[in-house]
Amino acid sequence: MPLLVLAASLCPPGVEGTLFALLMSTFNAGGIVGRELGAGLTALLGVSSSAAAGGATDFSNLFTLVLLCNLASLLPLLALGFLDEAPTGGAGGAAAAAAASDEPGGGAAG
């Protein structure tokens, strides 16, 4: 939720609803892809319970599965370098900067 609030505060006025719908669609699609990849990895490693394998239970690769799934949750940290720094000063920061640029001399001190 904090990500949605930040995104809504940074987007242009009037498109907050569209941005919220786009972000929720992205989050939902990520959840579906994550579940499918987890199921595929579970099948690939041969981890099964008695109901899924017709009576055979195999947890021999369960540690590897849990380790890979938990390490995969850290992958988004690699993308932090692509994010821009958020402007400081709250909502008034952008308005104050726009007002300063309208002043004679472009608002530059000098």
Beta strands, then each sheet from edge to edge (+ up, - down):
end
